[in-house]
Amino acid sequence: MSIRLITVENDIERLRKRERVNGMRIRTIVSTAAFVGLAFCSVSAAQSRPEPVKAQATVLTGTVTSVDAKAGTLTVKTNDKEVKLTTASASTKSALAKLKVGDTARVFERGGEVIAASPAETESTSKVPK
């Protein structure tokens, strides 16, 4: 009877160990699956929102054909095209107020919006000797 009892106790102990090992395996599998799932979600979320690319600022030099400082609009005729620009910045509007129709202006713009504008110095064709 004692051998039978020891065998039953050993069987019970083996079953408990097996349950612990199986439980740990299940926990490991579940936590690994959750980690991998979260990793793929974060990768797909990062790919779905591309960052906007800012346009490169360009410098235009040309003749002012129209300017309205209050409205923040400026039209400049360069050698090959006429460019219409706008601005909402108060400091840029004050720079536009210094320009007049017919002036030669240097304008920094990005995506059709004026960043800065100033009268351009015109080079004289005749040089005066010193």
C-alpha positions in Angstrom: 0.0 0.0 0.0 2.8 2.4 0.7 4.4 1.7 -2.7 1.1 2.4 -4.3 0.7 5.7 -2.3 4.3 6.8 -3.2 3.5 6.1 -6.9 0.3 8.1 -6.8 2.2 11.0 -5.0 4.9 10.8 -7.7 2.3 10.9 -10.4 0.6 13.9 -8.8 4.0 15.7 -8.5 4.8 15.0 -12.1 1.5 16.3 -13.2 1.9 19.5 -11.2 5.4 20.0 -12.7 4.0 19.4 -16.2 1.2 22.0 -15.5 3.8 24.6 -14.3 6.0 24.0 -17.3 3.0 24.1 -19.7 1.7 27.2 -18.0 5.1 28.9 -18.4 5.2 27.9 -22.0 1.8 29.2 -22.7 2.7 32.5 -20.9 5.9 32.8 -23.0 4.0 32.1 -26.2 1.3 34.6 -25.4 3.7 37.4 -24.4 5.9 36.8 -27.5 2.8 37.0 -29.7 1.7 40.2 -28.0 5.2 41.7 -28.4 5.4 40.8 -32.1 1.9 42.1 -32.7 2.7 45.4 -31.1 5.9 45.7 -33.1 4.1 45.2 -36.4 1.4 47.7 -35.4 4.0 50.4 -34.6 5.8 49.7 -37.9 2.6 49.9 -39.9 1.6 53.1 -38.1 4.9 54.7 -38.8 4.6 53.8 -42.5 1.1 55.1 -42.9 2.0 58.7 -42.0 4.7 60.0 -44.2 6.2 63.3 -43.2 5.5 66.2 -45.4 8.4 67.5 -47.4 8.9 71.2 -47.3 9.5 72.9 -50.6 12.9 74.4 -51.2 13.0 78.2 -50.9 13.9 80.0 -54.2 15.2 83.5 -54.9 13.5 85.5 -57.6 14.8 88.7 -59.0 12.6 90.7 -61.3 10.4 93.7 -61.9 7.5 94.4 -59.6 4.3 94.5 -61.7 1.8 94.7 -58.8 2.0 95.0 -55.1 -0.6 95.2 -52.3 1.0 95.3 -48.9 -2.3 95.2 -47.0 -3.6 92.2 -48.9 -0.1 90.6 -48.9 0.1 90.0 -52.6 3.0 90.6 -54.9 3.5 89.9 -58.6 7.1 89.8 -60.0 8.0 89.6 -63.7 11.3 87.7 -64.1 13.1 87.1 -67.4 11.0 84.1 -68.4 7.7 84.3 -66.3 5.4 86.3 -64.2 5.0 85.0 -60.6 2.1 85.8 -58.3 2.9 85.4 -54.6 1.0 85.9 -51.3 1.9 86.3 -47.6 0.1 86.4 -44.3 3.1 87.5 -42.2 3.0 91.0 -40.8 6.7 91.5 -41.1 6.7 90.4 -44.8 3.7 92.7 -45.5 5.8 95.6 -44.1 8.6 94.6 -46.4 6.1 94.6 -49.3 5.1 98.2 -48.4 8.6 99.3 -49.3 8.3 98.1 -52.8 6.7 100.0 -55.7 5.5 99.0 -59.2 8.4 99.1 -61.5 11.1 98.4 -58.8 13.5 95.6 -59.3 13.1 93.3 -56.3 14.7 90.3 -54.8 12.1 88.0 -53.4 12.6 84.8 -51.4 9.6 82.5 -51.8 8.6 78.9 -50.9 5.6 77.2 -52.4 4.1 80.5 -53.7 4.4 82.3 -50.4 6.7 85.3 -49.9 9.3 84.7 -47.1 11.2 88.0 -47.6 11.3 90.8 -50.2 13.6 93.7 -50.7 14.5 96.2 -53.4 17.4 94.8 -55.5 20.3 97.1 -56.2 20.6 97.6 -59.9 24.1 97.4 -61.4 25.0 100.4 -63.6 26.4 99.7 -67.0 28.9 102.5 -67.0 31.6 102.4 -64.4 32.9 105.6 -63.0 36.7 105.6 -62.5 37.9 106.8 -59.1 
